Amino acid sequence: MRLFWIAFLLIGLATAHAQAPKMREIVTYDHVSIDLTSEGSGPLIVLLPSRGRDLDDFDIVAAGLAQAGFRVLRPQPRGAGASKGPSDGIRMQDLARDVAFVIEREKAGPAVIVGHAFGNWVARMVATDHRHLVRGVALVAAAAKTFPDSLRADVQQSANAALPNATRLEALRRGFFFPGHDASVWLHGWAPEANRIQGLASAATKQAEYWQAGGVPILDVVPDSDPFKPKEKWFESREEFGDRVTVTIIPNASHALIPEQPQAVVEAVASWARRLPQP
């Protein structure tokens, strides 16, 4: 079965690349430069990464969504890749404005925004401040409304390249990866400046400012072994927001999710996005 899925993904990637080659460019507004990767054609989907992570994490997911008939945008957050922008006084609203800019620039109608972990906060902020640009928000491995502070320490240890790899691997296994999955794939791909900027932005912004996600439809993609959202909180978002939330549980995955179960993420997001009302 594992060999089947590897072959499936390789065939899918080859088809996606043949039909929808990637394009990478630097786009700018005001004093901000955004390192933007795009691929595919169709309804718009924007992918936002976990805290301090590079958008290369989404390579398989982006290719899968492009193959499924979507136009996929990946704007690197400030401090990752070649993305740059002011950090003095930065708030979540500023990070959301970067995303809104790339959506508006596309001139392709409102987008579905997929936010992985920390990225879901940015996605909610975009929907709050720029409602006309957002069809829906997919929360991928989003933390519960409250979670233990010890998990924040796991995030920072995982991202700290100055620590021994053994220490970082233990943090990755505790906070991010399902038992038996290879946590070493996340020893690389961290963007320290993005991590710093995102920390400043989240500290300067109250959760209540973005949590409602502008009233748009929500897909909550929940890994079944995520310490940031234990089983008793799997349906927390639906309990709070009612019928505008669809909850999908992904088995055998933890908070990293994207490298653990990329095909399941593609299927969950694509099937939900197709059901959303057309703009």
C-alpha positions as CSV (number, residue, x, y, z in Angstrom):
1,M,0.0,0.0,0.0
2,R,2.8,2.4,0.8
3,L,4.5,1.7,-2.5
4,F,1.1,2.4,-4.2
5,W,0.8,5.8,-2.6
6,I,4.4,6.7,-3.5
7,A,3.8,5.8,-7.1
8,F,0.5,7.7,-7.1
9,L,2.2,10.8,-5.8
10,L,5.0,10.6,-8.2
11,I,2.6,10.2,-11.2
12,G,0.5,13.0,-9.8
13,L,3.5,15.3,-9.4
14,A,4.7,14.5,-13.0
15,T,1.2,15.3,-14.4
16,A,0.9,18.4,-12.3
17,H,4.2,19.8,-13.5
18,A,3.4,18.9,-17.1
19,Q,0.1,20.7,-17.0
20,A,0.8,23.6,-14.6
21,P,4.5,24.5,-14.3
22,K,5.6,26.6,-11.4
23,M,6.3,30.3,-11.7
24,R,8.4,32.1,-9.1
25,E,8.6,35.9,-8.9
26,I,9.1,38.8,-6.5
27,V,6.1,41.1,-6.2
28,T,6.2,44.4,-4.3
29,Y,4.0,47.0,-2.7
30,D,4.9,49.9,-0.5
31,H,8.1,48.7,1.4
32,V,7.2,45.0,1.1
33,S,8.7,42.4,-1.2
34,I,6.9,39.1,-1.5
35,D,8.6,35.9,-2.8
36,L,5.6,34.3,-4.6
37,T,5.3,30.8,-6.2
38,S,2.3,30.1,-8.3
39,E,1.0,27.1,-10.3
40,G,-2.1,25.6,-11.8
41,S,-5.3,27.2,-13.1
42,G,-8.8,27.4,-11.8
43,P,-10.3,28.7,-8.6
44,L,-7.8,30.4,-6.3
45,I,-6.2,28.7,-3.3
46,V,-3.5,30.4,-1.1
47,L,-1.2,28.3,1.1
48,L,0.3,29.8,4.3
49,P,2.9,27.9,6.3
50,S,3.4,27.0,10.0
51,R,5.3,29.4,12.2
52,G,8.9,30.0,11.1
53,R,8.6,27.5,8.2
54,D,9.3,27.9,4.5
55,L,6.6,27.3,2.0
56,D,8.6,24.5,0.4
57,D,6.7,22.4,3.0
58,F,3.7,22.6,0.7
59,D,5.4,21.3,-2.5
60,I,3.4,18.0,-2.7
61,V,0.2,19.6,-1.5
62,A,0.5,22.5,-4.0
63,A,1.2,20.2,-6.9
64,G,-1.8,18.0,-5.9
65,L,-4.2,21.0,-5.7
66,A,-2.9,22.3,-9.0
67,Q,-3.6,18.9,-10.5
68,A,-7.0,18.9,-9.0
69,G,-7.9,22.0,-10.9
70,F,-6.9,25.0,-8.8
71,R,-4.7,28.0,-9.1
72,V,-2.3,27.8,-6.2
73,L,-0.4,30.7,-4.7
74,R,2.4,30.4,-2.1
75,P,3.5,33.8,-0.8
76,Q,6.5,33.4,1.5
77,P,5.9,35.2,4.8
78,R,8.1,38.2,5.6
79,G,11.6,36.9,6.6
80,A,11.3,33.6,4.6
81,G,12.8,33.1,1.2
82,A,13.3,36.5,-0.5
83,S,10.2,38.1,1.2
84,K,11.1,41.2,3.1
85,G,9.2,44.0,4.9
86,P,9.2,46.2,8.0
87,S,8.9,44.6,11.4
88,D,8.8,47.6,13.7
89,G,5.4,47.7,15.3
90,I,4.2,44.8,13.2
91,R,0.8,43.2,13.9
92,M,-1.2,40.3,12.4
93,Q,-3.0,42.8,10.2
94,D,0.3,43.6,8.4
95,L,0.9,39.9,7.6
96,A,-2.7,39.6,6.4
97,R,-2.2,42.7,4.1
98,D,0.7,40.9,2.4
99,V,-1.6,37.9,1.6
100,A,-4.5,40.2,0.5
101,F,-2.1,42.0,-1.9
102,V,-1.2,38.8,-3.8
103,I,-4.9,37.7,-3.9
104,E,-6.0,41.1,-5.3
105,R,-3.1,41.2,-7.7
106,E,-4.3,37.9,-9.2
107,K,-7.6,39.4,-10.3
108,A,-9.2,36.0,-10.2
109,G,-12.0,36.5,-7.6
110,P,-11.9,35.5,-3.9
111,A,-9.6,32.8,-2.7
112,V,-9.7,29.8,-0.3
113,I,-6.9,30.4,2.2
114,V,-5.2,27.3,3.7
115,G,-3.3,28.1,6.9
116,H,-1.1,25.5,8.4
117,A,-0.7,25.8,12.3
118,F,0.3,29.5,12.8
119,G,-0.7,30.2,9.2
120,N,-4.4,29.7,10.2
121,W,-4.2,32.8,12.4
122,V,-3.0,34.8,9.4
123,A,-5.7,33.2,7.2
124,R,-8.4,34.2,9.8
125,M,-7.0,37.7,9.9
126,V,-7.2,38.0,6.1
127,A,-10.8,36.9,6.2
128,T,-11.5,39.4,9.0
129,D,-9.9,42.5,7.3
130,H,-10.4,41.6,3.6
131,R,-13.7,39.7,3.6
132,H,-14.3,40.4,-0.1
133,L,-11.1,38.5,-1.0
134,V,-11.9,35.2,0.8
135,R,-14.3,32.4,-0.1
136,G,-13.4,30.3,2.9
137,V,-10.6,29.4,5.3
138,A,-9.1,26.0,5.8
139,L,-7.5,25.5,9.2
140,V,-4.8,22.8,8.8
141,A,-3.5,21.4,12.1
142,A,-4.8,24.5,13.9
143,A,-4.2,24.6,17.6
144,A,-7.1,24.7,20.0
145,K,-8.2,28.1,21.4
146,T,-5.9,27.4,24.4
147,F,-3.0,24.9,24.6
148,P,-0.1,24.3,27.1
149,D,2.8,26.8,27.1
150,S,5.1,23.8,27.0
151,L,4.2,23.3,23.4
152,R,5.4,26.8,22.5
153,A,8.8,25.8,23.9
154,D,8.8,22.7,21.6
155,V,8.2,25.0,18.6
156,Q,11.1,27.3,19.5
157,Q,13.5,24.4,20.2
158,S,12.6,22.7,16.9
159,A,13.4,26.0,15.1
160,N,16.6,26.7,16.9
161,A,19.5,25.5,14.6
162,A,22.0,26.4,17.4
163,L,20.8,23.4,19.5
164,P,22.0,19.9,19.0
165,N,20.0,17.9,16.4
166,A,19.1,15.3,19.1
167,T,17.5,18.0,21.2
168,R,15.6,19.4,18.2
169,L,14.4,16.0,17.2
170,E,13.0,15.3,20.6
171,A,11.1,18.6,20.4
172,L,9.8,17.7,16.9
173,R,8.7,14.3,18.0
174,R,6.9,15.7,21.1
175,G,5.1,18.6,19.3
176,F,4.9,17.8,15.6
177,F,5.2,14.2,14.5
178,F,3.2,11.0,14.8
179,P,5.1,8.1,16.4
180,G,7.2,6.3,13.8
181,H,7.2,9.2,11.3
182,D,10.5,10.7,10.3
183,A,10.8,14.0,12.3
184,S,14.2,14.7,10.8
185,V,12.6,16.0,7.6
186,W,11.9,19.2,9.7
187,L,15.4,19.7,10.9
188,H,15.7,22.0,7.8
189,G,13.3,24.5,6.3
190,W,13.1,26.9,9.1
191,A,13.3,30.7,8.6
192,P,14.6,32.4,11.8
193,E,13.7,35.9,10.6
194,A,10.1,34.9,9.8
195,N,9.8,33.2,13.2
196,R,10.9,36.4,14.9
197,I,8.5,38.6,12.9
198,Q,5.6,36.3,13.4
199,G,6.3,36.2,17.1
200,L,6.2,40.0,17.3
201,A,3.0,40.2,15.2
202,S,1.1,37.6,17.3
203,A,2.3,39.2,20.6
204,A,1.0,42.6,19.4
205,T,-2.5,41.2,18.3
206,K,-5.3,40.0,20.5
207,Q,-6.7,36.6,19.5
208,A,-10.2,38.1,19.4
209,E,-9.1,40.4,16.5
210,Y,-8.9,37.5,14.0
211,W,-10.5,34.4,15.6
212,Q,-14.0,34.8,14.0
213,A,-12.4,34.6,10.5
214,G,-14.8,37.2,9.1
215,G,-17.8,34.9,9.2
216,V,-16.6,32.9,6.1
217,P,-17.0,29.1,5.8
218,I,-14.3,27.1,7.6
219,L,-12.7,23.7,7.1
220,D,-11.0,22.4,10.2
221,V,-8.5,19.7,9.2
222,V,-7.6,18.0,12.5
223,P,-4.8,15.4,12.8
224,D,-5.9,12.7,15.2
225,S,-2.7,12.9,17.3
226,D,-2.0,16.6,17.5
227,P,-1.0,17.7,21.1
228,F,-2.1,21.2,20.1
229,K,-5.7,20.0,19.7
230,P,-6.4,16.8,21.7
231,K,-9.4,14.7,21.1
232,E,-11.7,16.5,23.5
233,K,-11.2,19.7,21.4
234,W,-11.5,18.2,17.9
235,F,-14.9,19.8,17.3
236,E,-14.2,23.0,19.3
237,S,-14.6,25.2,16.2
238,R,-17.9,23.7,15.2
239,E,-19.2,24.1,18.7
240,E,-18.3,27.7,18.6
241,F,-19.2,28.7,15.0
242,G,-21.9,26.1,14.1
243,D,-22.8,25.1,10.6
244,R,-20.2,27.2,8.8
245,V,-17.6,24.8,10.0
246,T,-16.7,21.4,8.5
247,V,-14.4,19.2,10.5
248,T,-12.3,16.5,8.9
249,I,-10.1,14.2,11.0
250,I,-6.9,12.9,9.5
251,P,-5.6,9.7,11.0
252,N,-2.0,8.9,11.9
253,A,-0.7,12.4,11.9
254,S,0.3,15.1,14.4
255,H,0.8,18.9,14.3
256,A,3.2,18.8,11.3
257,L,0.6,17.0,9.2
258,I,1.7,18.4,5.8
259,P,4.8,16.2,5.5
260,E,3.0,13.3,7.2
261,Q,-0.3,13.0,5.2
262,P,0.0,15.3,2.1
263,Q,-2.5,13.4,0.0
264,A,-5.1,13.4,2.7
265,V,-4.7,17.2,3.0
266,V,-5.1,17.6,-0.8
267,E,-8.3,15.5,-0.8
268,A,-9.8,17.3,2.2
269,V,-9.2,20.8,0.9
270,A,-10.1,20.1,-2.7
271,S,-13.4,18.3,-2.0
272,W,-14.4,21.1,0.5
273,A,-13.4,23.9,-1.8
274,R,-15.4,22.5,-4.7
275,R,-18.5,22.5,-2.5
276,L,-18.2,26.2,-1.6
277,P,-20.7,28.6,-3.3
278,Q,-19.3,30.1,-6.4
279,P,-18.3,33.8,-6.1
